[in-house]
Amino acid sequence: MDGYDAGYWKHGVNVTAGQFCNYIKTHIPPDAVLHVCGDNQVYLHFSPDGNALSMDHDPLSDLPEYEGCQAEELDTGDGL
């Protein structure tokens, strides 16, 4: 990966999933590969009780709530 462009350096607090999606759709090229903590593997974790979405590079498969489960592939709706 090449260096970052300082014009895209952003910070947010309590950003909703919708706000994040709107920002990405408006400001980032649609073919940009998403990296989380420098890794191109992305795991999504959602807490319905906390209404919180977490994006991570770690599967967190050792969590008790994931015991006996396997992460499903992300359905992006575009056949990828």
PyMOL commands that place a pseudoatom at each C-alpha (Angstrom):
pseudoatom trace, name=CA, resn=MET, resi=1, chain=A, elem=C, hetatm=0, pos=[0.000, 0.000, 0.000]
pseudoatom trace, name=CA, resn=ASP, resi=2, chain=A, elem=C, hetatm=0, pos=[1.258, 3.481, -0.829]
pseudoatom trace, name=CA, resn=GLY, resi=3, chain=A, elem=C, hetatm=0, pos=[1.116, 6.441, 1.552]
pseudoatom trace, name=CA, resn=TYR, resi=4, chain=A, elem=C, hetatm=0, pos=[-2.131, 7.950, 2.723]
pseudoatom trace, name=CA, resn=ASP, resi=5, chain=A, elem=C, hetatm=0, pos=[-3.664, 11.207, 1.432]
pseudoatom trace, name=CA, resn=ALA, resi=6, chain=A, elem=C, hetatm=0, pos=[-4.003, 13.662, 4.335]
pseudoatom trace, name=CA, resn=GLY, resi=7, chain=A, elem=C, hetatm=0, pos=[-7.139, 15.129, 2.743]
pseudoatom trace, name=CA, resn=TYR, resi=8, chain=A, elem=C, hetatm=0, pos=[-8.988, 11.916, 3.588]
pseudoatom trace, name=CA, resn=TRP, resi=9, chain=A, elem=C, hetatm=0, pos=[-7.781, 11.724, 7.213]
pseudoatom trace, name=CA, resn=LYS, resi=10, chain=A, elem=C, hetatm=0, pos=[-10.980, 11.794, 9.266]
pseudoatom trace, name=CA, resn=HIS, resi=11, chain=A, elem=C, hetatm=0, pos=[-12.113, 11.093, 12.818]
pseudoatom trace, name=CA, resn=GLY, resi=12, chain=A, elem=C, hetatm=0, pos=[-15.610, 10.470, 14.160]
pseudoatom trace, name=CA, resn=VAL, resi=13, chain=A, elem=C, hetatm=0, pos=[-17.353, 9.740, 17.453]
pseudoatom trace, name=CA, resn=ASN, resi=14, chain=A, elem=C, hetatm=0, pos=[-20.632, 7.807, 17.694]
pseudoatom trace, name=CA, resn=VAL, resi=15, chain=A, elem=C, hetatm=0, pos=[-20.890, 7.590, 13.900]
pseudoatom trace, name=CA, resn=THR, resi=16, chain=A, elem=C, hetatm=0, pos=[-23.912, 5.509, 12.864]
pseudoatom trace, name=CA, resn=ALA, resi=17, chain=A, elem=C, hetatm=0, pos=[-23.702, 2.786, 10.228]
pseudoatom trace, name=CA, resn=GLY, resi=18, chain=A, elem=C, hetatm=0, pos=[-25.869, 4.942, 7.954]
pseudoatom trace, name=CA, resn=GLN, resi=19, chain=A, elem=C, hetatm=0, pos=[-23.661, 7.995, 8.375]
pseudoatom trace, name=CA, resn=PHE, resi=20, chain=A, elem=C, hetatm=0, pos=[-20.578, 5.880, 7.681]
pseudoatom trace, name=CA, resn=CYS, resi=21, chain=A, elem=C, hetatm=0, pos=[-22.129, 4.406, 4.526]
pseudoatom trace, name=CA, resn=ASN, resi=22, chain=A, elem=C, hetatm=0, pos=[-23.191, 7.855, 3.308]
pseudoatom trace, name=CA, resn=TYR, resi=23, chain=A, elem=C, hetatm=0, pos=[-19.676, 9.207, 3.841]
pseudoatom trace, name=CA, resn=ILE, resi=24, chain=A, elem=C, hetatm=0, pos=[-18.079, 6.286, 2.010]
pseudoatom trace, name=CA, resn=LYS, resi=25, chain=A, elem=C, hetatm=0, pos=[-20.527, 6.512, -0.919]
pseudoatom trace, name=CA, resn=THR, resi=26, chain=A, elem=C, hetatm=0, pos=[-19.927, 10.246, -1.243]
pseudoatom trace, name=CA, resn=HIS, resi=27, chain=A, elem=C, hetatm=0, pos=[-16.160, 10.517, -0.737]
pseudoatom trace, name=CA, resn=ILE, resi=28, chain=A, elem=C, hetatm=0, pos=[-14.415, 7.195, -1.428]
pseudoatom trace, name=CA, resn=PRO, resi=29, chain=A, elem=C, hetatm=0, pos=[-14.040, 5.455, -4.811]
pseudoatom trace, name=CA, resn=PRO, resi=30, chain=A, elem=C, hetatm=0, pos=[-16.340, 2.404, -4.904]
pseudoatom trace, name=CA, resn=ASP, resi=31, chain=A, elem=C, hetatm=0, pos=[-13.497, 0.072, -5.906]
pseudoatom trace, name=CA, resn=ALA, resi=32, chain=A, elem=C, hetatm=0, pos=[-11.278, 1.044, -2.938]
pseudoatom trace, name=CA, resn=VAL, resi=33, chain=A, elem=C, hetatm=0, pos=[-10.434, -2.056, -0.877]
pseudoatom trace, name=CA, resn=LEU, resi=34, chain=A, elem=C, hetatm=0, pos=[-11.470, -1.753, 2.766]
pseudoatom trace, name=CA, resn=HIS, resi=35, chain=A, elem=C, hetatm=0, pos=[-8.683, -2.389, 5.287]
pseudoatom trace, name=CA, resn=VAL, resi=36, chain=A, elem=C, hetatm=0, pos=[-9.271, -2.624, 9.036]
pseudoatom trace, name=CA, resn=CYS, resi=37, chain=A, elem=C, hetatm=0, pos=[-6.161, -2.201, 11.188]
pseudoatom trace, name=CA, resn=GLY, resi=38, chain=A, elem=C, hetatm=0, pos=[-4.090, -2.556, 8.011]
pseudoatom trace, name=CA, resn=ASP, resi=39, chain=A, elem=C, hetatm=0, pos=[-5.666, -5.902, 7.072]
pseudoatom trace, name=CA, resn=ASN, resi=40, chain=A, elem=C, hetatm=0, pos=[-7.912, -6.496, 4.064]
pseudoatom trace, name=CA, resn=GLN, resi=41, chain=A, elem=C, hetatm=0, pos=[-9.887, -9.159, 5.969]
pseudoatom trace, name=CA, resn=VAL, resi=42, chain=A, elem=C, hetatm=0, pos=[-12.952, -7.648, 7.618]
pseudoatom trace, name=CA, resn=TYR, resi=43, chain=A, elem=C, hetatm=0, pos=[-15.199, -9.169, 10.262]
pseudoatom trace, name=CA, resn=LEU, resi=44, chain=A, elem=C, hetatm=0, pos=[-18.480, -7.560, 11.250]
pseudoatom trace, name=CA, resn=HIS, resi=45, chain=A, elem=C, hetatm=0, pos=[-19.809, -7.982, 14.774]
pseudoatom trace, name=CA, resn=PHE, resi=46, chain=A, elem=C, hetatm=0, pos=[-23.245, -6.641, 15.728]
pseudoatom trace, name=CA, resn=SER, resi=47, chain=A, elem=C, hetatm=0, pos=[-24.764, -6.316, 19.191]
pseudoatom trace, name=CA, resn=PRO, resi=48, chain=A, elem=C, hetatm=0, pos=[-28.552, -5.970, 18.895]
pseudoatom trace, name=CA, resn=ASP, resi=49, chain=A, elem=C, hetatm=0, pos=[-28.847, -5.160, 22.614]
pseudoatom trace, name=CA, resn=GLY, resi=50, chain=A, elem=C, hetatm=0, pos=[-26.229, -2.412, 22.392]
pseudoatom trace, name=CA, resn=ASN, resi=51, chain=A, elem=C, hetatm=0, pos=[-27.241, -1.374, 18.861]
pseudoatom trace, name=CA, resn=ALA, resi=52, chain=A, elem=C, hetatm=0, pos=[-23.527, -1.373, 18.008]
pseudoatom trace, name=CA, resn=LEU, resi=53, chain=A, elem=C, hetatm=0, pos=[-21.697, -2.521, 14.875]
pseudoatom trace, name=CA, resn=SER, resi=54, chain=A, elem=C, hetatm=0, pos=[-18.009, -3.338, 15.173]
pseudoatom trace, name=CA, resn=MET, resi=55, chain=A, elem=C, hetatm=0, pos=[-15.655, -3.774, 12.216]
pseudoatom trace, name=CA, resn=ASP, resi=56, chain=A, elem=C, hetatm=0, pos=[-12.569, -5.771, 13.097]
pseudoatom trace, name=CA, resn=HIS, resi=57, chain=A, elem=C, hetatm=0, pos=[-9.649, -7.577, 11.489]
pseudoatom trace, name=CA, resn=ASP, resi=58, chain=A, elem=C, hetatm=0, pos=[-9.983, -10.293, 14.151]
pseudoatom trace, name=CA, resn=PRO, resi=59, chain=A, elem=C, hetatm=0, pos=[-12.727, -12.923, 13.901]
pseudoatom trace, name=CA, resn=LEU, resi=60, chain=A, elem=C, hetatm=0, pos=[-13.089, -12.909, 17.714]
pseudoatom trace, name=CA, resn=SER, resi=61, chain=A, elem=C, hetatm=0, pos=[-13.966, -16.594, 17.331]
pseudoatom trace, name=CA, resn=ASP, resi=62, chain=A, elem=C, hetatm=0, pos=[-12.952, -17.250, 20.938]
pseudoatom trace, name=CA, resn=LEU, resi=63, chain=A, elem=C, hetatm=0, pos=[-15.956, -15.279, 22.244]
pseudoatom trace, name=CA, resn=PRO, resi=64, chain=A, elem=C, hetatm=0, pos=[-18.503, -17.508, 23.990]
pseudoatom trace, name=CA, resn=GLU, resi=65, chain=A, elem=C, hetatm=0, pos=[-21.366, -16.238, 21.817]
pseudoatom trace, name=CA, resn=TYR, resi=66, chain=A, elem=C, hetatm=0, pos=[-19.564, -17.560, 18.714]
pseudoatom trace, name=CA, resn=GLU, resi=67, chain=A, elem=C, hetatm=0, pos=[-18.953, -21.049, 20.143]
pseudoatom trace, name=CA, resn=GLY, resi=68, chain=A, elem=C, hetatm=0, pos=[-19.958, -23.673, 17.596]
pseudoatom trace, name=CA, resn=CYS, resi=69, chain=A, elem=C, hetatm=0, pos=[-20.423, -21.018, 14.890]
pseudoatom trace, name=CA, resn=GLN, resi=70, chain=A, elem=C, hetatm=0, pos=[-18.443, -19.976, 11.854]
pseudoatom trace, name=CA, resn=ALA, resi=71, chain=A, elem=C, hetatm=0, pos=[-18.389, -16.527, 10.275]
pseudoatom trace, name=CA, resn=GLU, resi=72, chain=A, elem=C, hetatm=0, pos=[-20.467, -16.403, 7.106]
pseudoatom trace, name=CA, resn=GLU, resi=73, chain=A, elem=C, hetatm=0, pos=[-19.167, -14.663, 4.000]
pseudoatom trace, name=CA, resn=LEU, resi=74, chain=A, elem=C, hetatm=0, pos=[-20.269, -11.051, 3.647]
pseudoatom trace, name=CA, resn=ASP, resi=75, chain=A, elem=C, hetatm=0, pos=[-23.096, -10.788, 1.097]
pseudoatom trace, name=CA, resn=THR, resi=76, chain=A, elem=C, hetatm=0, pos=[-22.333, -7.551, -0.739]
pseudoatom trace, name=CA, resn=GLY, resi=77, chain=A, elem=C, hetatm=0, pos=[-25.136, -8.014, -3.249]
pseudoatom trace, name=CA, resn=ASP, resi=78, chain=A, elem=C, hetatm=0, pos=[-22.809, -7.549, -6.196]
pseudoatom trace, name=CA, resn=GLY, resi=79, chain=A, elem=C, hetatm=0, pos=[-21.788, -11.156, -6.763]
pseudoatom trace, name=CA, resn=LEU, resi=80, chain=A, elem=C, hetatm=0, pos=[-18.321, -10.735, -5.227]
for i in range(1, 80): cmd.bond("trace and resi %d" % i, "trace and resi %d" % (i + 1))
show_as sticks, trace
zoom trace
